[in-house]
Amino acid sequence: MMQHTTVQALGQAHLAELRTQAQRDALARAARQARRASRRRPRHPGSGHPGSGIRSAVTAWARRPGPAPESS
């Protein structure tokens, strides 16, 4: 039969291991959540899609005012 102090020491070691594992899991969960959040927000403000800068430039060019009508 094991001594009371041996059982107590083993129980404390097991609890310490469970705490360490829980902390490691929490850190991994936070890192995963941060990666997902960084994928969701755009890296460059105002660009919702690759090529949207080109699209807006072409739209601005197409909507520019034309030449003034000539008066005769």
C-alpha distances in whole Angstrom, upper triangle without the diagonal:
4,7,9,12,10,10,14,15,14,16,19,19,19,22,24,24,25,28,29,30,31,34,35,35,38,39,40,41,44,45,46,47,50,51,52,54,55,56,58,60,63,63,67,68,71,70,69,69,70,74,74,76,79,79,80,82,84,84,86,88,89,90,92,95,98,101,104,106,110,113,116
4,7,8,6,7,10,11,11,13,15,16,16,19,21,21,22,25,26,27,29,31,32,33,35,36,37,39,41,42,43,45,47,48,49,51,53,54,55,57,60,60,64,65,68,67,66,67,68,71,72,73,76,77,77,80,82,82,83,86,87,87,89,93,95,99,101,104,107,110,113
4,5,5,6,9,10,11,13,14,16,17,19,20,21,23,25,26,27,29,31,32,33,35,37,38,39,41,42,44,45,47,48,50,51,53,54,56,58,61,61,64,65,68,68,67,67,68,72,72,74,77,77,78,80,82,82,83,86,87,88,89,93,96,99,101,104,107,110,114
4,5,5,6,9,10,11,12,14,15,17,18,20,21,23,24,26,27,29,30,32,33,35,36,37,39,41,42,43,45,47,48,49,51,53,54,56,59,59,62,63,66,66,65,66,67,71,71,72,75,76,76,78,81,81,82,84,86,86,87,91,94,97,99,102,105,108,112
4,5,5,6,9,10,10,12,14,15,16,18,20,21,22,24,26,27,29,30,31,33,35,36,37,39,41,42,43,45,47,48,49,51,53,54,57,57,61,62,65,64,63,64,65,69,69,71,73,74,74,77,79,79,80,83,84,84,86,89,92,95,98,100,104,106,110
4,5,5,6,9,10,11,12,14,15,17,18,20,21,23,24,26,27,29,30,32,33,35,36,38,39,41,42,44,45,47,48,50,51,53,56,56,59,61,64,63,62,63,64,67,68,69,72,73,73,75,77,78,79,81,83,83,85,88,91,94,96,99,103,105,109
4,5,5,6,9,10,11,12,14,15,16,18,20,21,22,24,26,27,29,30,32,33,35,36,37,39,41,42,43,45,47,48,49,51,54,54,58,59,62,61,60,61,62,66,66,68,70,71,71,74,76,76,77,80,81,81,83,87,89,93,95,98,101,104,107
4,5,5,6,9,10,11,12,14,15,17,18,20,21,23,24,26,27,29,30,31,33,35,36,37,39,41,42,43,45,47,48,50,53,53,56,57,60,60,59,60,61,65,65,66,69,70,70,72,75,75,76,78,80,80,81,85,88,91,93,96,99,102,106
4,5,5,6,9,10,11,12,14,15,17,18,20,21,23,24,26,27,29,30,32,33,35,36,38,39,41,42,44,45,47,48,51,51,55,56,59,58,58,58,59,63,63,65,67,68,69,71,73,73,74,77,78,78,80,83,86,89,92,95,98,101,104
4,5,5,6,9,10,11,12,14,15,16,18,20,21,22,24,26,27,28,30,32,33,35,36,38,39,41,42,44,45,47,50,50,53,55,58,57,56,57,58,61,62,63,66,67,67,69,71,72,73,75,77,77,79,82,85,88,91,93,97,100,103
4,5,5,6,9,10,11,12,14,15,16,18,20,21,23,24,26,27,29,30,31,33,35,36,37,39,41,42,43,45,48,49,52,53,56,55,54,55,56,60,60,62,65,65,65,68,70,70,71,74,75,75,77,80,83,87,89,92,95,98,101
4,5,5,6,9,10,11,12,14,15,17,18,20,21,23,24,26,27,29,30,32,33,35,36,37,39,41,42,44,47,47,50,51,54,54,53,54,55,59,59,60,63,64,64,66,69,69,69,72,74,74,75,79,82,85,87,90,93,96,100
4,5,5,6,9,10,11,12,14,15,17,18,20,21,23,24,26,27,29,30,32,33,35,36,38,39,41,43,45,45,49,50,53,52,52,52,53,57,57,59,61,62,63,65,67,67,68,71,72,73,74,78,80,84,86,89,92,95,98
4,5,5,6,9,10,11,12,14,15,16,18,20,21,22,24,26,27,29,30,32,33,35,36,38,39,41,44,44,48,49,52,51,50,51,52,55,56,57,60,61,61,63,65,66,67,69,71,71,73,76,79,82,85,87,91,94,97
4,5,5,6,9,10,10,12,14,15,16,18,20,21,23,24,26,27,29,30,32,33,35,36,37,39,42,43,46,47,50,49,48,49,50,54,54,56,59,59,59,62,64,64,65,68,69,69,71,74,77,81,83,86,89,92,95
4,5,5,6,9,10,11,12,14,15,17,18,20,21,23,24,26,27,29,30,32,33,35,36,38,41,41,44,45,48,48,47,48,49,53,53,54,57,58,58,60,63,63,64,66,68,68,70,73,76,79,81,84,87,90,94
4,5,5,6,9,10,11,12,14,15,16,18,20,21,22,24,26,27,29,30,32,33,35,37,40,39,43,44,47,47,45,46,47,51,51,53,55,56,57,59,61,61,62,65,66,67,68,72,75,78,80,83,86,89,93
4,5,5,6,9,10,10,12,14,15,16,18,20,21,22,24,26,27,28,30,32,33,35,38,38,42,43,46,45,44,45,46,50,50,51,54,55,55,57,60,60,61,63,65,65,67,70,73,76,79,81,85,87,91
4,5,5,6,9,10,11,12,14,15,17,18,20,21,23,24,26,27,29,30,32,33,36,36,40,41,44,43,42,44,45,48,48,50,53,53,53,56,58,58,59,62,63,63,65,68,71,74,77,80,83,86,89
4,5,5,6,9,10,11,12,14,15,17,18,20,21,23,25,26,27,29,31,32,35,35,38,40,42,42,41,42,43,47,47,48,51,52,52,54,57,57,58,60,62,62,64,67,70,73,75,78,81,84,88
4,5,5,6,9,10,11,12,14,15,16,18,20,21,23,24,26,27,29,31,34,34,37,39,41,41,39,40,41,45,45,47,49,50,51,53,55,55,56,59,60,61,62,66,69,72,74,77,80,83,87
4,5,5,6,9,10,10,12,14,15,16,18,20,21,22,24,26,27,29,32,32,36,37,40,39,38,39,40,44,44,45,48,49,49,51,54,54,55,57,59,59,61,64,67,70,72,75,79,81,85
4,5,5,6,9,10,11,12,14,15,17,18,20,21,23,25,26,27,30,30,34,35,38,37,36,38,39,42,42,44,47,47,47,50,52,52,53,56,57,57,59,62,65,68,71,74,77,80,83
4,5,5,6,9,10,11,12,14,15,17,19,20,21,23,25,26,29,29,32,34,37,36,35,36,37,40,41,42,45,46,46,48,51,51,52,54,56,56,58,61,64,67,70,72,76,79,82
4,5,5,6,9,10,10,12,14,15,17,18,20,21,23,25,28,28,32,33,36,35,33,34,35,39,39,41,44,44,45,47,49,49,50,53,54,55,56,60,63,66,68,71,74,77,81
4,5,5,6,9,10,10,12,14,15,16,18,20,21,23,26,26,30,31,33,33,32,33,34,38,38,39,42,43,43,45,48,48,49,51,53,53,55,58,61,64,66,69,72,75,79
4,5,5,6,9,10,11,12,14,15,16,19,20,21,24,24,28,29,32,31,31,32,33,36,36,38,40,41,41,44,46,46,47,50,51,51,53,56,59,62,65,68,71,74,77
4,5,5,6,9,10,11,12,14,15,17,19,20,23,23,27,28,31,30,29,30,31,34,35,36,39,40,40,42,44,45,46,48,50,50,52,55,58,61,64,67,70,73,76
4,5,5,6,9,10,11,12,14,16,17,19,22,22,26,27,30,29,27,28,30,33,34,35,38,38,39,41,43,43,44,47,48,49,50,54,57,60,62,65,68,71,75
4,5,5,6,9,10,10,12,14,15,17,20,20,24,25,27,27,26,27,29,32,32,33,36,37,37,39,42,42,43,45,47,47,48,52,55,58,60,63,66,69,73
4,5,5,6,9,10,11,12,14,16,18,18,22,23,26,25,25,26,26,30,30,32,34,35,35,38,40,40,41,44,45,46,47,51,53,57,59,62,65,68,71
4,5,5,6,9,10,11,13,15,18,18,22,23,26,24,23,24,25,29,29,31,33,34,34,37,39,39,40,43,44,44,46,50,52,56,58,61,64,67,70
4,5,5,6,9,10,11,13,16,17,20,21,24,23,21,23,24,28,28,29,32,32,33,35,37,37,38,41,42,42,44,48,51,54,56,59,62,65,69
4,5,5,6,9,10,11,14,14,18,19,21,21,20,21,23,26,26,27,30,31,31,33,36,36,37,39,41,41,42,46,49,52,54,57,60,63,67
4,5,5,6,9,10,13,13,17,18,21,20,19,19,20,24,24,26,28,29,30,32,34,34,35,38,39,40,41,45,48,51,53,56,59,62,66
4,5,5,6,9,12,13,17,18,20,19,17,18,19,23,23,25,28,28,28,31,33,33,34,37,38,38,40,44,46,50,52,55,58,61,64
4,5,5,7,10,11,15,15,17,17,16,17,19,22,22,23,27,27,27,29,31,31,32,35,36,36,38,42,45,48,50,53,56,59,62
4,5,6,8,8,12,13,16,15,14,15,17,20,20,21,24,25,25,27,30,30,31,33,35,35,37,40,43,46,48,51,54,57,61
4,6,7,9,12,14,15,14,13,13,14,18,18,20,22,23,24,26,28,28,29,32,33,34,36,39,42,45,48,50,53,56,60
4,7,9,12,12,14,13,11,12,14,18,17,19,22,22,22,25,27,27,28,31,32,32,34,37,40,44,46,49,52,55,58
4,6,9,9,11,10,9,12,14,17,16,17,20,21,20,23,25,25,26,29,30,30,32,35,38,41,44,46,50,53,56
4,6,6,8,7,7,9,10,13,12,14,17,17,17,19,22,22,23,25,27,27,29,32,35,38,41,43,47,50,53
4,6,9,8,9,11,11,14,14,14,17,18,18,20,22,23,23,26,28,28,29,33,36,39,41,44,47,50,54
4,6,6,9,10,10,12,11,11,14,16,15,16,19,20,20,22,25,25,26,29,32,35,38,41,44,47,50
4,6,8,11,12,13,11,11,15,16,14,16,19,19,19,22,24,23,24,28,31,34,36,39,42,45,48
4,6,9,11,11,9,9,12,12,11,13,16,15,15,18,20,20,21,25,28,31,33,36,39,42,45
4,6,7,8,6,7,10,11,10,13,15,15,16,18,20,20,22,25,28,31,34,37,40,43,46
4,7,9,7,9,12,11,11,14,16,16,17,20,21,21,23,27,29,33,35,38,41,44,47
4,6,5,9,10,10,11,14,15,15,17,20,20,21,24,27,29,33,36,38,41,44,47
4,6,8,9,10,12,13,14,16,17,19,20,22,24,27,29,32,35,38,41,44,47
4,5,5,6,9,10,11,12,14,16,17,19,20,24,26,29,32,34,37,41,44
4,5,5,6,9,10,10,12,14,15,16,18,22,24,27,30,33,36,39,42
4,5,5,6,9,10,11,12,14,15,17,20,23,26,28,31,34,37,41
4,5,5,6,9,10,10,12,14,15,19,21,24,27,30,32,36,39
4,5,5,6,9,10,11,12,14,18,20,23,26,28,31,35,38
4,5,5,6,9,10,10,12,16,18,22,24,27,30,33,36
4,5,5,6,9,10,11,14,16,19,22,25,28,31,34
4,5,5,6,9,10,14,15,18,21,24,26,30,33
4,5,5,6,9,12,14,18,20,23,26,29,32
4,5,5,6,10,12,16,18,21,24,27,30
4,6,5,9,10,13,17,19,22,25,28
4,6,9,9,13,16,18,21,24,27
4,6,9,12,15,17,20,23,26
4,6,10,12,15,18,21,24
4,7,8,11,15,17,21
4,6,9,12,15,18
4,6,9,12,15
4,6,9,13
4,6,10
4,6
4
